[in-house]
Amino acid sequence: MQSWKSLGRVDWAYEEADFTTGEEAAAKKASRSFKKYSYRGVELDQLLDLSNENFIELVHARARRRFQRGLKRRPLGLIKKLRKSKKEAGPNEKPAMVKTHLRDMIIVPEMIGSVVGVYNGKTFTTVEVKPEMTGHYLGEFSISYKPVGHSRGANMKDSRL
Protein backbone atom coordinates (compact mmCIF):
# COMPACT_ATOMS: atom_id res chain seq x y z
CA MET A 1 0.00 0.00 0.00
CA GLN A 2 1.32 3.41 -0.94
CA SER A 3 1.47 6.16 1.62
CA TRP A 4 0.09 9.63 1.07
CA LYS A 5 3.63 10.93 0.97
CA SER A 6 4.60 8.73 -1.97
CA LEU A 7 1.51 9.82 -3.90
CA GLY A 8 2.63 13.44 -3.62
CA ARG A 9 -0.72 14.63 -2.32
CA VAL A 10 0.58 15.90 1.02
CA ASP A 11 4.07 16.52 2.30
CA TRP A 12 3.46 14.81 5.64
CA ALA A 13 2.32 11.38 6.71
CA TYR A 14 1.07 9.89 9.93
CA GLU A 15 3.41 7.50 11.64
CA GLU A 16 1.89 4.18 12.61
CA ALA A 17 0.95 4.14 16.28
CA ASP A 18 3.07 2.01 18.59
CA PHE A 19 0.49 -0.10 20.39
CA THR A 20 1.73 -1.70 23.59
CA THR A 21 0.06 -3.79 26.24
CA GLY A 22 -0.86 -2.31 29.60
CA GLU A 23 2.06 -4.04 31.33
CA GLU A 24 4.58 -2.70 28.81
CA ALA A 25 3.16 0.80 29.12
CA ALA A 26 3.36 0.66 32.93
CA ALA A 27 6.97 -0.55 32.80
CA LYS A 28 7.86 2.20 30.32
CA LYS A 29 6.25 4.83 32.56
CA ALA A 30 8.05 3.50 35.66
CA SER A 31 11.41 3.57 33.89
CA ARG A 32 11.11 7.30 33.17
CA SER A 33 13.24 9.43 35.40
CA PHE A 34 12.79 13.09 36.18
CA LYS A 35 15.06 15.45 34.31
CA LYS A 36 17.61 16.93 36.68
CA TYR A 37 17.53 20.71 36.65
CA SER A 38 20.77 22.46 35.87
CA TYR A 39 21.46 26.17 35.56
CA ARG A 40 24.11 26.80 32.90
CA GLY A 41 25.63 23.36 33.42
CA VAL A 42 25.52 23.38 37.24
CA GLU A 43 23.08 20.95 38.87
CA LEU A 44 20.63 22.13 41.53
CA ASP A 45 22.34 20.66 44.60
CA GLN A 46 25.68 22.18 43.53
CA LEU A 47 23.94 25.47 42.72
CA LEU A 48 22.55 25.71 46.25
CA ASP A 49 26.06 25.20 47.68
CA LEU A 50 27.71 27.84 45.46
CA SER A 51 29.16 30.97 47.03
CA ASN A 52 27.88 34.33 45.80
CA GLU A 53 31.11 34.96 43.85
CA ASN A 54 30.82 31.66 41.97
CA PHE A 55 27.13 32.27 41.23
CA ILE A 56 27.93 35.73 39.85
CA GLU A 57 30.22 34.10 37.28
CA LEU A 58 27.29 31.98 36.01
CA VAL A 59 24.65 34.69 35.49
CA HIS A 60 24.19 36.91 32.45
CA ALA A 61 26.12 40.17 32.08
CA ARG A 62 23.34 42.49 33.30
CA ALA A 63 22.96 40.54 36.56
CA ARG A 64 26.73 40.20 36.94
CA ARG A 65 27.11 43.98 36.69
CA ARG A 66 24.33 44.48 39.24
CA PHE A 67 25.93 42.12 41.77
CA GLN A 68 29.40 43.61 41.25
CA ARG A 69 28.01 47.02 42.19
CA GLY A 70 26.90 45.47 45.48
CA LEU A 71 23.52 44.58 46.96
CA LYS A 72 21.88 47.51 48.69
CA ARG A 73 19.99 47.50 51.97
CA ARG A 74 16.55 46.58 50.62
CA PRO A 75 17.52 43.47 48.61
CA LEU A 76 19.59 42.23 51.55
CA GLY A 77 16.62 42.84 53.84
CA LEU A 78 14.40 40.75 51.54
CA ILE A 79 16.90 37.88 51.59
CA LYS A 80 17.05 38.04 55.41
CA LYS A 81 13.24 37.90 55.65
CA LEU A 82 13.14 34.94 53.25
CA ARG A 83 15.73 33.09 55.35
CA LYS A 84 13.70 33.79 58.48
CA SER A 85 10.41 32.56 56.95
CA LYS A 86 12.13 29.38 55.70
CA LYS A 87 13.61 28.73 59.13
CA GLU A 88 10.23 29.21 60.88
CA ALA A 89 8.46 26.84 58.47
CA GLY A 90 8.46 23.21 59.47
CA PRO A 91 9.90 20.45 57.31
CA ASN A 92 7.79 19.64 54.21
CA GLU A 93 5.91 22.90 54.73
CA LYS A 94 5.75 26.03 52.58
CA PRO A 95 7.26 29.10 54.24
CA ALA A 96 5.11 32.15 54.96
CA MET A 97 4.78 34.68 52.15
CA VAL A 98 7.15 37.65 52.29
CA LYS A 99 5.72 40.74 50.60
CA THR A 100 7.98 43.01 48.58
CA HIS A 101 7.97 45.86 46.08
CA LEU A 102 11.38 44.80 44.75
CA ARG A 103 10.41 43.76 41.22
CA ASP A 104 14.00 44.33 40.10
CA MET A 105 15.46 41.77 42.51
CA ILE A 106 17.36 39.00 40.73
CA ILE A 107 16.43 35.52 41.97
CA VAL A 108 19.42 33.82 43.57
CA PRO A 109 19.66 30.10 44.50
CA GLU A 110 19.18 30.93 48.19
CA MET A 111 15.62 32.08 47.40
CA ILE A 112 14.56 28.72 45.89
CA GLY A 113 11.60 27.25 47.78
CA SER A 114 10.51 30.59 49.24
CA VAL A 115 7.13 32.23 48.70
CA VAL A 116 7.30 35.89 47.71
CA GLY A 117 4.43 38.36 47.32
CA VAL A 118 5.54 40.62 44.45
CA TYR A 119 3.71 43.95 44.15
CA ASN A 120 2.36 44.65 40.67
CA GLY A 121 1.13 48.19 41.33
CA LYS A 122 -2.22 47.11 42.73
CA THR A 123 -1.94 43.79 44.57
CA PHE A 124 0.71 41.34 45.72
CA THR A 125 1.03 38.38 43.36
CA THR A 126 2.10 35.18 45.13
CA VAL A 127 5.21 33.72 43.52
CA GLU A 128 6.64 30.39 44.66
CA VAL A 129 10.31 30.51 43.68
CA LYS A 130 11.34 27.43 41.69
CA PRO A 131 14.83 26.47 40.45
CA GLU A 132 13.93 27.41 36.86
CA MET A 133 13.48 31.03 37.98
CA THR A 134 17.13 31.43 38.97
CA GLY A 135 18.71 34.49 37.33
CA HIS A 136 15.37 36.08 36.41
CA TYR A 137 13.82 39.18 37.97
CA LEU A 138 10.94 38.86 40.46
CA GLY A 139 8.88 41.28 38.35
CA GLU A 140 8.85 38.82 35.45
CA PHE A 141 6.53 36.57 37.44
CA SER A 142 4.08 39.28 38.53
CA ILE A 143 2.42 40.82 35.50
CA SER A 144 1.66 44.51 36.04
CA TYR A 145 -1.06 44.88 33.42
CA LYS A 146 -4.21 43.11 32.37
CA PRO A 147 -3.70 41.43 28.99
CA VAL A 148 -6.06 42.72 26.32
CA GLY A 149 -8.28 40.31 24.43
CA HIS A 150 -8.94 42.02 21.10
CA SER A 151 -10.76 39.17 19.40
CA ARG A 152 -13.61 39.16 21.91
CA GLY A 153 -15.86 41.54 19.96
CA ALA A 154 -19.28 40.15 19.12
CA ASN A 155 -19.22 41.72 15.70
CA MET A 156 -15.82 42.24 14.09
CA LYS A 157 -17.30 44.76 11.57
CA ASP A 158 -17.86 47.22 14.39
CA SER A 159 -14.33 47.05 15.78
CA ARG A 160 -11.84 49.57 14.48
CA LEU A 161 -8.34 48.57 13.51
N, C-alpha and C positions, 0 to 999 in steps of 0.2 A: 504494500500500500504506500502510495506517495504521500509525503507530508505537504502541508500548505506551503512551506518554504520552497520546496523543490518545484512546485507549480508556478511560483513567481507571483502569486496573488497577494501575499502579505510578506513583509520582511521579518516577521517574528513567528515563532511556533511555540506551542505549549509543550513543556517537558512532561513526560509520563510520570504520574504520581508514584511515589515510592510507598507502597502499601506494606505495613508491617503489622504483626500481631500485637495484641495488648501487652504481652510479656516483653517483647522486644522494645516496644515503645517505652515501657516503664524502665527497663534497663538503660536505655539510651538517655532518658531524662535524669536518672540517678547518676549517670557517669558525668554529666555536665558539672563543671566547677565554675564558681563565680570568678569573674575577671578581677584580678588584683588591680587596685587603683594605683597609678603612679603619676606623679607630677614631674614632668620634664625628666623622666628616667629614674626618679627616686621614688621607691615604694612608700606607702603610707606610714608604716611603722618606723622607717628610717627618717621620714619627713618630720614626724612628731618629735624625734630625738635631735633634730638639727639645731644648731645654735643660730642666733639671728644673723650673724655674719655669713654663715654658709647658706642660709635661706635667701639672703639678699642677692647672692651670686646666681641663684636659680631664676628669679623673677625677671619680668620684662624691664626694659630700660626706664620707663616712666616710673615704675614702682621702685626700682633701684635708686634712682635719683631722689625720690621722696624719702626713702629710708636713710640715705646718706646725709641728708640735710637734718636728720634727727627727728624723733617722734616728739611732738609737743605734749603739753599737759593733758589736754582732753583725750587724745587717743590712748595715752597711757592709763588714764583714769578708766576708760572703757574696758581695757584689757584687765585691769585690777578687779573691776566689778564682775566681769565674766569669770575670772578665776574664783572669786568668792562664791558666785552662784553655783558653779560646778562643784565646789568643795562642800557646800551646804546640801546639795542634792544627794540622795542616797544612791547606792549602786543600782544599775538598771533603771534609772529614773531620769527624766528630762529635767535639766536645771530650770530655775525660774527665769522668766523673760527679763532682759535688761533693755530698757528703752534708751534710744539715742537719736540725736539729730545728725550724727556723723556719717553722712552718706558717702563721703570721700575717704572713708577708712578702708584700707586694703586688708583683705582677709588673710590672716597669717595662720599657720598650722595650729597654733595654740588655741585658736578660736573654734576649732572643729568640735562639733558636738554641742555647742552652746546655742541658746535661743536668744535672738536679738530682735527687739522691736525697732524697726527703722522708720523714721518719720518721713512721710511723703508730702508734707505740706498741709495735710488735713488730719490724717490718722497715723497710728503706728502699725505698720505691716509686720506681722510675725514672720521672721526668717529663721529657719533651723539651719545652722551652718553645717554643710556637708563637705567632704574632702574635695569634691569637684569644684567647689567655689574658691579654692585657694588661689590667691593672686588677683582675684576680682575685687571690685569695689562693692561695699554694702548697698549703695544706691542702685546698683544694677538689678537687685532682687526686690526692690520696692518701687513699683512704677508710680510716677508722680502725676500721671494724667489718665483720663478715661479714654480708652481707644474708641475711635469713631467707627461706626458701622454705616458706610455710605450706601450699601446695597439694600438697605431695609425699606426703602420707599415703596409704598403700595403701588404707585403708578410711576414708572420711570420717565414718562413723557413730561411730567410736571417738574421733575428735578432738573436743576440747572447745573451745567458742567463748568 
